[in-house]
């Protein structure tokens, strides 16, 4: 079946989806966090009655509006690509994957867009309390939008609450509750929105630091930094906590991703956690030579974080490919064999049904259901293909983690200096705050690289590989749209940055 697939279509479709997702995530984080920061600021305005807080709120609200419009446009394109480039995926699991996306559109998006009009144009036209309520509902709506999208993504990482119907050759949902309350989904939601909150906090602090460096809007910038540094510190701590949960879920549900994240080639008990390291550039999975040029690790910590036991066995790349009888780990070759049995049994079942042979159909169905957990492996031929790109996954993971702890320290430092009224005199700290904004985007993008590239070769973990999910379309059409989207998205990004900078240069009303 997959022998006839044009791999260039797969690669260009993956590249196009990655391009759209990367640009989309440049806009979404600021929308997620800035909406809550604005709501907090307006709440202070309502409580104090201070006109300064009203002006501060309106300033950040204008920047939020600029970002919101472009973020929504790129998100819609992402959903369309499931139908254009990944039609087999949509057919195979559309009944499940489509449900949270539809819920996002019906519940969250309409909530967000309905009240955003009041938030922007309702000043002096509705009561202060109702306006504040609208602002909070916009913030909640933005996070609800993220919730349903992340539920869908988490299901791809850890498919639950479904049943495969051999008559239609499609997966059907049997428990919506199980899909949305999956431990992977819950943790992914809080970890991802925490990432957005941290980036938003870095954004507000960076812009406010620029005002202080220019000796402009001192009062408004200082107040913004004080509130946002508290918000940033709290959400960066939440980011670290949920990051631990994410790592634990990956260890238990996606061992190949974990092995790539940690560069763990040979499984062992009391596995250490690599803090930083440099992989051998000539690395080879089959090679028994040195995998790292150097590394620093915390003994036993990987076993403890993954399984809450320092004695736990953590499988490595070699175990997952060749199997480990002692730890009851099936080899990739055996999984591929069982997957091909499942695919052939499904074909036999469909044939028997057409020939109206119930005995043969029943027998084939039993064989299929027995081997279905390995169904996706049947589309693969190379056992080593179950392992994602190790260097990209490893370095992306450690960049993300390292920057996450850096942000905690940064927010804490800024908070202390701001409340001691010493920040305005620490010009180097203000410059560090500005430089840290792109680092926030770098960390967040690295996290998505770990999530998506670390899942390869799977579109849906263990059930459907990427090569079997792509549409039967011409590669040239995907290439054309890839460069077209790249041009459009880059133009939108440049336009947003120019509009943002223009608005920032105007400053806040004195």
Secondary structure as GFF3:
##gff-version 3
##sequence-region A 1 510
A	DSSP	three_ten_helix	2	4	.	.	.	ID=ss1
A	DSSP	alpha_helix	7	48	.	.	.	ID=ss2
A	DSSP	alpha_helix	51	84	.	.	.	ID=ss3
A	DSSP	alpha_helix	87	103	.	.	.	ID=ss4
A	DSSP	pi_helix	104	109	.	.	.	ID=ss5
A	DSSP	alpha_helix	110	121	.	.	.	ID=ss6
A	DSSP	alpha_helix	128	157	.	.	.	ID=ss7
A	DSSP	beta_strand	162	165	.	.	.	ID=ss8
A	DSSP	beta_strand	170	173	.	.	.	ID=ss9
A	DSSP	alpha_helix	176	180	.	.	.	ID=ss10
A	DSSP	alpha_helix	183	213	.	.	.	ID=ss11
A	DSSP	alpha_helix	218	253	.	.	.	ID=ss12
A	DSSP	alpha_helix	255	262	.	.	.	ID=ss13
A	DSSP	beta_strand	268	269	.	.	.	ID=ss14
A	DSSP	beta_strand	273	279	.	.	.	ID=ss15
A	DSSP	beta_strand	292	298	.	.	.	ID=ss16
A	DSSP	alpha_helix	301	307	.	.	.	ID=ss17
A	DSSP	beta_strand	313	314	.	.	.	ID=ss18
A	DSSP	alpha_helix	317	322	.	.	.	ID=ss19
A	DSSP	alpha_helix	332	354	.	.	.	ID=ss20
A	DSSP	alpha_helix	358	371	.	.	.	ID=ss21
A	DSSP	three_ten_helix	372	379	.	.	.	ID=ss22
A	DSSP	three_ten_helix	383	386	.	.	.	ID=ss23
A	DSSP	alpha_helix	390	419	.	.	.	ID=ss24
A	DSSP	three_ten_helix	423	425	.	.	.	ID=ss25
A	DSSP	alpha_helix	427	453	.	.	.	ID=ss26
A	DSSP	beta_strand	458	460	.	.	.	ID=ss27
A	DSSP	beta_strand	464	465	.	.	.	ID=ss28
A	DSSP	three_ten_helix	466	468	.	.	.	ID=ss29
A	DSSP	alpha_helix	475	506	.	.	.	ID=ss30
###
